[in-house]
């Protein structure tokens, strides 16, 4: 449904705003939350070797982000996407990503372990990592293959040899220092793209991400710009608010989650509250992703990779938005715009 506010509120000029949203009927119950909505918390500074369950397993569109560094004395490390976590028998490994530094020509090997036997290996030369380098590696799982980027640049793609649905475990081994492991969803607004979103590093204990957080938007917003907010809901949350403010300190765009009644809503400049009827995606001690895509005439919203509606806002009003504000019961890891 779409509604427009008739007339203008006192003190506003040349700003037409409407909200596209889904309303919840009286007495209507929300469906159970699908696994794809539940993103697990990131892991910081794990001890290697490190093995963890992937909540909900892998599915098309999911991303795994690894940030850390290669020690000066490194010989090799590996990232394995496994079908189980048993020690004996050894589980199948659907995707084995293995950078090697100890040869005269550093390279990467990818392979699959099935039934205790390695299959034919695939090799990529020109490894874009050296000993002593820091890195951000992003794995994007597509329809037929996994794509891997290193420090924001595409490096390889490896075709699946085992069903992606069997993968439920991540293993990290070898000569590697891991700062963070993140489990992300792809931007749902990128349709037909052959590439994948750049990974934005988690910033731990960054003063500029302390909540309440205010980030300047010197040039306002323009079509194609994406705002990404990633973080963790606190143990006993009360609320979460994301707002975009103009130079007059008005907030024409406000998204608010209330943990008391488990509602998510748009709040208009006139104080009107429009519920978003969707599974409530904020959970204590769970990771979340908010994406706002600016387009001609407004903003689209996605939470945890699921598109949830849009606002309609005039282009001039978008250009006047100069401040992003975040408050509430969350810890922020990444704010990118």
N, C-alpha and C positions, 0 to 999 in steps of 0.2 A: 504494500500500500504506500501511497505517497500523499503527504499533506503539505500545504503551504500556509504560512502565517499571514492572514490578511492584515494590511496596514503596516505601520512601522511603530516600533516601540519608541518612547520619548528619547531623544538624544541620538537616534540612529539615522543615517542618511545613505541612500543609494546602495542598499545591501539587501538583496533578496535571498532568503534562506528557506529551504525546505528540507525535510528529512525523509529518506526512504528507509523503511524499517518493517519488521514483521511483528505484528501484535499478537499477544497471547490471549486466547479466549478465556472467559471466567470458568474456573474449574478444570481447565486443561492441564494435563500433566506432561512434563517433558519426557522425551524418550531417554532410556539409559544412555550414558555417555559412551560412545565408541572408543575403542582403544586408541584410535588415531588421534583423538583429542588429548590424550594424556601423555604429555611430554615429561620425561624423567629429568630430575635435577642434573645439572652439569657436575662433573667430578673435577676437583682441583688438586694438583700435585699428588697424583696416585703413585704408589710404589710399584716399580716395574720389576718383574713381570706382573701385569695387571689383567684380570679377567672379570667381566661384568655381564649381567643379563641385559639385553636390549628390551625394554618394556614394549610389549605388543609385537615384538619381532620387527623385521624389516618389511617395508612395503614401498611401492613405487612413489617417488616424490620425497621420501625421507632423506635427510642429510645427517652425516656424522662429521663433526669438526674436531680436529686435533691440533692443538697449538703447543709448542715447546721448543726444544733445541737439540742439536746434534753435538755430543761431546767431541772435544778435540781428538781423543783417542778412539773414536767410534770405528767399528769394523762393519756392522750391519745391524738393522733392526727390522721388525716385521709387525704388520697390523693384520690380524686374521679375523674374518667374519665367519664364525663357526656355527655348525649345526649341533648345538649342545655343548656341554662343558665337562664331559666325563674325562677321566685320565686314562682309563683302560676299559674298553678299547678307546683309542684316540678318535675324537669326533671328526666327521667330515668338515673340511674347510672349503666353503664356497668361493671365497675371495682371499687370496694370500698376497699381500702387498709388501714387497721385500727390497728396500733400498740397500745397496752394497757399496761400501766405501773403500774396502781393503784391496781392490784390484787396481791395475794401472789405469783403467777407464771405469770410473764409478757408473753404476747403472741400476735399474730397477727390474726385478723379476716379479711377475704375477703368475699365479698358478692355482690349481684346484686339487684338493686331496679328497679322493672318493674311495671308500672301502679300504683305507689304509695304503692306497697307492697314489703317488703324484701323477698327474697327467702331463701333457706336453706343456713346457713352460713358455711364457711369452716374455720377451726382453725389450726394454726401452733404454737406449743410451742417452747421453746428454742429461744426466740427472741434475735438476736445477737446485741441488743442495750440496753444500760442502761441509766438511768438519768445522765445527764452531758456529755454524749458522743457526739462527732462529727460524721458525717456520710456522705457517698456518696451512694445514692440509685439509681439504674439504672433499668428502666422498658423497656424490649424489647418485642415488639409485633410480635408474630409469626403467623403461619397459623391457629393454633387452640387455642393457649393460650398465656398469658402474662407471661414472666419469670422475676423474680425480684432478683437482687443481692444487697447485702449490704456490703459496704466496700470491693468490689472486690470478694466476695464469693457468690455463688449461694445460695439462701434462699428458694424460692418457685416458683411454677408455678400454674396459676389459669386459668382454661378452660373458654372460652367465653360462656356466656349465652345469650348475645345480639350481633347482628352483629357489628363488629369492625367499619364498614363504617358509623355507626350512631354517633360515638363519635367525638365531635368537641370542647369540652370544658374541661379544667383542673381546678379543685377546690382543694385548700389546706386549711385545717381548724384545729383548736385545738392548743395544747401546743407544738409548734415547732418554732424554729428560722431558717428561710430560708436565706441562703447566695446567692444561685443562682439556677435558673431553666434553663436547657438547652434542646433544641430540636435537636436531632442528627439523623444521618443515620447510618445503620449498615455497617461494612466493606464489600464491594461487593466482595472481593477476598476470603472470607472464605466460601467455598462451602461445603455443607453437614454438617456443624458443628452443634452440638446440644447445644453448649453453646453460649456465646455472648462476644463481646469485653469488656475488662475492661473499666470502665469509668475513665477518667483522669480529675482531678479537674480543674476548671477554676482558674487561678492565677491572681487576680486583683491587679493592680498597682505594679506588680513585676518588679524590676529593670532589671532582666535578660530577660524580654520579651519586653523591650523598642525597638522600631523600629528606625533605622536598628538593627537587632538582629543577633548575631553570636553564634552558639552552637557547641562546640567541639564534634567530633566523634572519641574518642581515639583509638577505635579498627576498624575503618572503617565500612563498611557494609558487611553483610553476608546473605545468603539465609534465608528467613523467617522473617527477621527484617521488622518492619513497622514504618514509620515515620508519625506522626499525627500532623497537624498544624490546629488550630482552631482560629478564630478571627472574627472581624467585619470590614467591609469596611467603610471608613470614608465618611463624607457628600459629599465632592467634590473631588472624587478620580482622580488620574492621571494614576498610574500604580501599579503593584504588581509583584515582582520578587522573586522567590525561586531558589537558586542555591546550588549545592554541589561541593565543591572545594577540590583539592588534596593538598599534601604538597608543591607542586611547585606553588600554587595559581592559577592553571588552573581550569576552571569550565566546566568539561565534561557534566554536567547535569544542564540545566537551563530552568525553566518554567517562562514565562512572560505573564502577562495580561495587555493589553492596554485599558484603559477606553475611550480614545478619539475615537478610531475606533471599540471598542468592539470586540477585537480579542484576542484569546488565542493561544500561540505558544510555541513550543520548539525552543530554540536557541542553535545551535551546537557550538563546540569550534572554528569553522572556521567562525562564524558569520552568518551562514545560518539560515534562519527563516522558520519554517514549521508550517503552521497554523493547529490548531486542529478544525475540523469542528464539532461543537456541540453547543447546546444552551449556550450562554455566561452566566456563572453562578455567576458572581460577580456583585452585585448591591449595590448602596449606602445605608448605614445603614442596611445592611443585613448580617446575619451570614454566614460563609463559613467553609467548611472542606476540607482540602487537605490530601490525603493519598498516600504515596509512599510505595509499597511493593517490597522489594528486593527479587529476585529469581535468580536461577542459570542463568547467562547470561544477567541480566539486571534488570530493574525496571518497575513496572506497576504503572499507575497513576489513581486515582479516585478523582473526585470533587463532593462534596455533595452526596456521595454514589453512583455515576455513574462512571463506568469504562470508561476511555477515551483513552486508548492506552498504549503503552509501549516504553521503550528505550532498545536497545541492547548494553550491555557494558560488556567487558571481566571481569572475576572474579578478576583478579589481579588489574584491574582498580577500581573495586568496593571496594576492600580492602584498596586502597590508598586514598579513599575519607575520609577526616578528618575534614571537616568543613561544617556546614549547615548555609546558610546565607539567611535572609529574609529582604526585604526592600519594601518601597512603601507606599501607602495610606491605611494602615490597622492598626488596634489595635489588638494585639495578646492576647489571653486568655489561650492558651494551646499549648505547643510544646513538644511532647513526642517522644522518639526514643529509 
